[in-house]
Amino acid sequence: MPNTTKLQLAVQAAKATGLTQIQCQKVMETFLDVVGSQLQAGNTLELRGFGRFSAPLRESRPARNPHTGEEVRLPRRRTATLRFSSEILAALDSVTAPVVAQHPQLEHC
């Protein structure tokens, strides 16, 4: 399955909106900058119909080095998360349901 790049998204957005590809790229870069700065500030962003971006603070915790088995302490840090909306999840299910129906062994993948 191929990946879609920011450039490809900008081309698609330009075709759909009538804006230039450069304008669409600028809007996308600005959007991503705003999302990043809001998450750095500890805010949650909710885009109805798409999902919720958040950066919860994870407390310090013990972990193990898989190579040496040595116990180390992971520092407190923020982790970025995206929780998709029920509409997006339903759309994804409608795409995968026919595949799983044809190949039941994929149900638990």
PEBEL-V965327 format. One record per pair of residues at least 6 apart in sequence whose ideal C-beta (glycine too) atoms are under 7 Angstrom apart, sorted by the first residue. I is the first residue (numbers start at 0). J is the second residue. D is the distance in Angstrom with one decimal. If there is no record, write none. Layout:
BEGIN
i:I j:J d:D
i:I j:J d:D
END
This chain:
BEGIN
i:5 j:27 d:6.0
i:8 j:27 d:6.5
i:9 j:20 d:5.2
i:9 j:23 d:4.2
i:9 j:24 d:4.4
i:9 j:27 d:6.1
i:10 j:20 d:5.9
i:12 j:23 d:4.2
i:13 j:19 d:6.1
i:13 j:20 d:4.4
i:13 j:23 d:4.8
i:34 j:44 d:6.0
i:34 j:52 d:6.0
i:37 j:44 d:5.5
i:38 j:52 d:6.3
i:38 j:54 d:4.1
i:38 j:79 d:6.0
i:41 j:54 d:6.5
i:43 j:51 d:6.2
i:43 j:52 d:6.8
i:43 j:53 d:4.4
i:44 j:51 d:6.9
i:44 j:52 d:4.4
i:45 j:51 d:4.8
i:48 j:84 d:5.6
i:48 j:86 d:5.3
i:49 j:84 d:5.7
i:49 j:87 d:6.3
i:50 j:81 d:5.4
i:50 j:82 d:5.6
i:50 j:83 d:4.3
i:50 j:84 d:5.1
i:50 j:87 d:6.3
i:51 j:82 d:4.8
i:52 j:81 d:5.5
i:53 j:80 d:5.3
i:54 j:77 d:4.4
i:54 j:78 d:6.7
i:54 j:79 d:5.3
i:55 j:78 d:6.4
i:55 j:80 d:6.8
i:56 j:75 d:6.5
i:56 j:77 d:5.6
i:57 j:75 d:6.8
i:57 j:76 d:5.7
i:57 j:78 d:5.6
i:58 j:75 d:5.7
i:59 j:72 d:6.1
i:59 j:73 d:6.3
i:59 j:74 d:5.6
i:59 j:75 d:4.8
i:60 j:73 d:5.4
i:61 j:70 d:5.8
i:61 j:72 d:6.0
i:62 j:71 d:5.6
i:62 j:73 d:5.0
i:63 j:70 d:5.7
i:64 j:71 d:5.8
i:98 j:105 d:6.6
i:99 j:105 d:5.3
i:99 j:106 d:5.3
END
